[in-house]
Amino acid sequence: MGFPQQRPRRTRQSDAWRRLVRETRLTPDALIYPLFVVPGRAVRHPVESMPGICQLSVDEAVQEAKVAAAAGVPAVLLFAAPARKDAQASEARDPRGLASQAIAAIKEACPELLVWADVCLCGATDHGHCGHITSSGVIDNDSSIRTLAEVALNYARAGADAVAPSDMMDGRVGAIRALLDAQGHAATPIVAYAAKYASSFYGPFREAAESAPAFGDRRSYQMDPANAREALHEVLLDLEEGADLVMVKPAGPYLDIIRQVRDAVRVPVVAYQVSGEFSLIKAAAARGWVDERAAILETLTGIRRAGADLIISYFAPEVARWLSA
């Protein structure tokens, strides 16, 4: 009398038992690795705020893609930081621009590796915003989505396996889908940054992608961190417009949003473990405050447990090697 009849610890008593009854499993197949491409050759420029991550010239990005593929990572997400920046995002609109060069080179070297191409204007504009700016300083939605569709078409023609609009302009998924279909790229999937929040966790990324806004912020187009119902509204709008996968960004602070999106849709859900999440773990581990490997695996498992089918993470190749060992 007085002793428990149910003892959940029975199936925790050994590693074999824990593995046998584990509910959430990480696999390399769930991981996507971001790459930052810059002009030049033989360039591997360390990103100071992201230990172990580099800006890469196209030739070095090819080598990094090969490493990721060899580790078992099935896809990379490509960002370009061109030298030429202007108000019209001319470099992104150039069919032979930096991103298109990198897409073609990686696909030639690693044909089985999926290349997702981030579609935005911030890295190619001199003002660093994700759309065109009017004379009154407002981000103009409709002219921006026409340009974004043009950029997505360039990337599809270069060989991208998916285009991923990250700008958060209204209607851009529909505009991209219509242009891709009209130009013979109906088979190219759209991975929509559907619920992208105006987060404080993007700082290191903006160093790597050279995309910090020159004035103001992005709160007029990225989502308010306080809103959850709005995230579902954004996700459902993107699906109506033709998105094939939907993304929540960032991941860690928005696990509740990932779960709500997973419960609401039947398409794959992607979560982006962003640069600030990466750098916090790296900084704490460097000071001996956390076990780096344990923290990485715990955070990624939490994202999967919340409902993400796929995770974009700067830890991807390293984690893929751990999981395959």
N, C-alpha and C positions, 0 to 999 in steps of 0.2 A: 504493500500500500504506500502511496505517496511518490512512487517512482514513475517517470513518464512512460506511457505505452508507445508513443511515437518518438522515434529517435532519428531525426534527419542526419545526424552525424555518422550514422552507419555507412552511408554511401560517400562520406568524405574522408574515410580513414586511411586511404592510400592514394598515390598518384594514379594507379590503374583504375581505381573506382571513380576518382574525379574525372578522368578522361572518358570513362564509359558513360557517365550520366551528364556530361557537359551539354548545356542547352545551346550555347552560341559558339560557333567555331569560325576562326579566322583562317582564310586560305589565301595563297598568292593570287588566285583568280579574282579576288575582290579588290585588288589594288591598282591604282593609276598613279603614275609618277610625273610631277610637273618638271618641265625643262624651260630654262630662260636662255633665249638665243640673242646674241649681239653680233655686230659686224666684225669682220677681220678673219684671220686664220690663226690657229694654234692658241686661241684665247681661252684661258680658264681663270676667270677673275673671281676670287672669293667674295661672297656677299658677307660683309662684316657682321650683320645682325642675324645671319643664318649659318651657324657653323657647319661646314661640310658641304654647303650648297654653293655653286658657282654660276656666274654668267658664262655662257659657252658660245664660241663661234660655231658656225654650221658644222665644220669638220669635227669639232670636239663634241657637239651635241650628238652626232652620229655615233661616236665612241661611247658616250654615256647611255644612249639608247640601246646599244649592243649589250652593255653591262646589265641594264635593267632587264632586257629580254632573257639573258642568260640566267638571271636570278629567278626567272619565272613570272615577272611582271607582264601582264598581257597588254598594257596600254600606257602611252605617255600623253600628257597634256602640254601643248606647246604654247609658249608666250614669246613674243618678239619685242625687243627693245631697239628699234632702228636709230641710227644717228640722225637721220633727217626727220625733223618734226615741224609741222606747220598746222595752220588752223583747219585745213581741209583733210588732214590725215592722209596725205598723198602717198606716203610709203605703204600704208595698209591697202590702199586702193590700187597699187601697182601690181599687176599680175605676176611680175618677176621680183617682187619685193622680198625682204628678208624672211618673213614667215613662209612664203611660198617656196623659197629656196630650201629652207630647212625641212619642210614637209616632204618635198620631192627627194631630198638626199636621204632622209631617214627611211622612207618607204623603199627606196632602191636598196639600201644596205640591210634593212630588216623587214622584208615584205610581210612576215607573219605578225609583226608588232602593230597594234592598232595605234594610229596617230590621231588624237583629238586636237583640234585647233581652236584656241580661244578666240572669239570674235568680239572685239571691242575697239574703240578708237583712242583710248587714253594713252597707250604707249606710243602712238604716232602723232598726237597733237601737241602743239607747243604750249597749250594751256592745261593739259593733263586731265581734262574731263572726258567722259565717255560718249559724248555726242557733240554736235555742232553748237556753237554759241551765237546767239543773235546780237545785234548791235546794242541791245539793252542789257546784255549779260546773262540772258536766260538760256538754259539748255533746250534747244529746239528739238522736240520729239520727232516730228514727221520727216524733216530733212535728214535727221540722224538715222532713222531706220532704213531709208533708201540707201544710204552709204553702207550701213551694216550689212544689208543684203548683198551689195556689190562685193564687199570684203569676203563674206561667206562663200560666194560663188568663186572668187579667186582661189580660196583655200580648197574647195571641192575640186576645182580643175587641177590644182597642184597634186592632188592625190589624198587629201585628208579623209580618214575613215569616218569622221564625225566633225561637225562644227558645233561650237559651244558658245552661244551668245551670252555675254556676262554683263552687258551694259545696263540692263533694267529699264530700257525704253519701252513704252507701251506699244504693243503690236509688232514688235520686231520679229517674233517667231513666225507669225503669219507672213510677213513680208519676205523673210528668208525662205520659208517653205515654198511660197509662190514662185520666187525667182529660180530657186534650185530646180523645181519641177519643170518650169518652162524652158530651162536651159539644159535639160537632159541629165539632171542629177537627182532624180526622184528617189534613188536608192540611198542617198546620203542621209544618215540620221542627224537629228538635231538634239543635242544635250542642252536643255535650257537651264541656265542659272535662274530658277523660277522664284525661289525665296532667298534673295541675297540681301543681307542686312547691312546697314551703315554701321559697321563694326569698328571697335578700337583695336582689333586684332590683326589688321592688315598692314601695319607699319613696315615690318621687314620685307614683305612682298613688294611694297612700293619702291624700296631701295633696289631690289633685284630686277623689277620690271621697268624701272625708271618712269613711273607713272603717277607720281604724286601730283595732285591738282595744284596749279600755280596760284589759285585764289579760291576762297570759299571751301566748301566741302561737297559731299555727294548725297546729302540727306534729302534733296528734292527728288531723287530718283531711286536711291537704295532705300530699303525698308527700315522703319522705326523698330529698334530692338524690343520695344514694349508690345508689339503687335503679333498675335498668333492667328486670329481669324483671317487677317489680311493675307497671311502666307498661303493659306488654303485657297483664297480667292485668286492670288497670283498663279499658283500651281494649276488650278483648273482652267484659267484663261490660256495658259501656255499649252495645255493639252488640247483645248479646243482649236488652237491655231496650228497644231501639228507637231508638237514636241514628242519625241520618242522616249526620252528619259528626262527626269526632272531632278534638280539639284537643290540642296539646302546648304547655305554657306553663311557663316562658319558652321562647324559641326559641334564641337564640345559645348559651347554655351547654349546651343539650340537643340539639345537632344529631344526635348518635348515636341519641337516642331517636326523633327524627323519622324517621330512616332505618329503624330497626327497625319502627316503626309502619307506615310506608309499605309495607314489604315484607310485613307481616302482614295487611293489610286491603285491601279493594276499594272502600271508600267514600272520599270526599274527606278529605284530611288538612289541618287548619288549624294554623298555628303563630302564636303571639302574640309579636311583638317588643315586649317590655314596657317600662314607663316607665324603668326603670333603664338598659336598653340605649339607649334614646333619649337620656336625659340625659347618659350618659357620652360619647356622640358629640358632643352639643351643647357640653358643657363643654370637651372636648379641642379642638374646632374653634374655640371662642371664644378659646382661648389660642394658636392657631396650631400646635397639635401634630399635627393631622391635617387633610387636605383633606376638608371636610364632605361634599360631594357624592360624592366617590370612596368615602369610608367608608360612607355610606348605601347606595350601590349595591352595594358589595362585600358588606356584611352581608346585605342582602336576597337577593342572588344566592346566597350561601352557604346561606341558609335554603331557597331553592328547590332548589338542588342536592342538599341533604340529603333532599328528597322532599316538601316541603310543596307542596300544590296552591294553597293560599290563605294569605295573610299578613296578620294584623292589625298595623297599624303607624301610629304617629303621624306618620310621614313621608308617608302615602299620597297626599294631594292634590298635594304638591310633586313626588313621584316620578312620579305619573301625568302631570303636565305635562311633566316632562323626557322621559318615554318617548314622549309623543305629539308632541313638537316635531319 
